[in-house]
Amino acid sequence: MAARNKARKRAFQILFEADQRGESVQTVLADWVRHSRSDDRQPPVNEYTMQLVEGYAQYEARIDDLISTYAVDWTLDRMPVVDRNILRLGTYELVWEDETPDAVVIDEAVQLAKEFSTDDSPAFVNGLLARFKDLKPSLRRDA
């Protein structure tokens, strides 16, 4: 599972970079792939990273709408950029990727929050993704 962990971290970094640059995630993903092919020091972008980023891109508007709807007292713009992108990635994987158990998706997102965000972020990420886990059947149906 270490490979999946690295893939999620890279996908998060791509989403974060796209958010910071104001670019599409597909553009940033293409940049990462191009750099990994031309620079031996740059690790390759694996298939699961691409699957996560492309999957998020497919449901981007729906994911942002879900986060905005269920993040009590937080707008997307006011949310820390790290948390926003961890939630985007976690929401996509939780709701639309059946291959990974829900508990693993939530745990991995919480670990990213612990590593990259504030002390309050892991609980926030855990709470919102747990809510999406409970609502998962209806979230997919409504998509």
N, C-alpha and C positions, 0 to 999 in steps of 0.2 A: 504493500500500500504506500510505500514511500514515494513511488513514482506518481501516484495520484495526488499525494500531498504536494509535491513539487509542481504538478500540472495546475492544481488549484491556485497555488501561490502565484505562478506566472500569469494565469488568467486574471487574477485579482490585480496584478501589477499592470496588465494591459488595460483593464477597465479603468483603473485609477489614472493611468497616463492619458487615456483618451478624454476622461473627464477634465483633467487639468489643462490639456491642450485645446479642448473644445473641438476635438476631432471625432470622427466615427470610430467605433471599436474595430471595424473592419480595416480601416486605414492604419491604425496603430498595429494591429495584428500583422498586416502585410509588411510593415516596417520591421517588426521583430523577426519575421521569417526571413526577409531579405538580409538583415544584419547577421542572423545566425548562419546563413549560407556563405556570406562573404568574409566573416571574421571568425577565425578558429577559436578565439577566446570566448566567443558568445555561445552559450549552450543552445542546442536546437530546441525549437518549439515543437513539443510532442503532439500527437494526435488528440489526446484528451484535452489539452489546453485549447487547441483549435475548436474542438467540439463544444467546449464550454463557452468560449467567446462567441462563436457563430450562433450557438443556441440562444445566448443572451440577446444577441443582435436581432434575432428573429422575433423575440417577445419583448423587446425593450420598452415599448410604450405601455404594454400591459403590466410589466414588472414594476415600472415606476408608479403606475396608477395604484397597484396593490400596496406598495410601500407607503405611498402618500395617504391612502385610505386607512390603513391599519396602524401606522406609527402615531400613536396618540400624542398630541401636542408638538409634533415635529413635522415641519415641511421638508421636502427634499432639499431645498436651497439652504435651509438652516442647519441641516444635519451635517456632522463632520464628514468631509469628503471620503475619508477612509471607511467609516461606517456605512455610508451610502453605497459604496462599491462592494463591500463585503456582503451587504444585504442583497444587492442586485445579483451577484454571483450565486449566493446561497439560495435565493428565491428561485432562480432559474433551475438550479440543480435539484432542489427539493421538489418543485412542482412538475417539471418536465423531463427529468432524467430518472427513469425507473431502475436503472442498473445499480445505483448506490443506495444503501439503506438510509432512511431518513435520519436516524440517530447519528450516522457517520457524517452526513452533510452538515447537520447542526453543530456537531462537535468540531469539525474542521473550520467552520465559519467562526465559532467562538475562539478557536486557537489563533486564527488570523487576527481577530480583534485584540486578543491578549498581546500578540506580537507587535502589531502596528498601530494600535489606537490607545484610547484613554482607559483609565481604571474602571470607568462606568460602562464602557462599550461592550464588554463580553456579556453582561447581563441584558443589555438592551438588544443585542443581536440574538441572543438565545431566546428571549421572550417573544420577539417578533417572528422569528423563524418557527418557534414552537406553535404559535398561533396559525401560521400558514400550514404547518403539518396537520393540524386539526381540521383546517378548512380545505385541505388539498382536493378532495373529490369535487367540491363545488367550484373551486378556483379553476380547475381544468375545464369543467363543463361550461363555465362562463367565458372562457377565453375566446 
